[in-house]
C-alpha cells in the first residue's frame, strides 16, 4: 500500500470499527434503532468485525481516493461512509435477486437507518483519525 501511513491507518480503522460496535451497543433500541450486532458479547464476531473495519477502509486511504475526496479527513470519511453504505445496499440487492440465502430477509427501515449511521461513524472517525504520510 504505497503512499499509506500504515500505523495511522490501522489505528484509525480499528477505532472506527470499535466506535460502530460501541454506538450500536450503547444506543441499542434507542428510538427503535441500533442493537443489531452482538458486539463484545461475542468475541469471535467482534474480532471478525474489526478485521472487516480495517479491510473495508483500505480504499479510503489509498492516495488515489484520499486525494480526490474533498475536505479534511472527517469529511472524506463521512463521504466514504455514505459511499460504503450504498455499496453494501447494491451488493445486498444483487445477492437477493440472485437468490443468495443470506440476503433473503430484507432489513427493516430501522436497521437500514442504524447501519447508515454506523457506517457514517466508522467512515467519519476513520477519516478524522487517519494522517496520510507527509511529502518529503
Secondary structure, DSSP 8 states (H G I E B T S, - for coil): -TT--HHHHHHHHHHHHHHHHHHHHHTTTBTTB---S-GGGSHHHHHHHHHHHHHTTHHHHSHHHHTTS-SSHHHHHHHHHHHHHHHHHHHHHHHHHTT-GGGSS---HHHHHHHHHHHHHHHHHHHHH-------
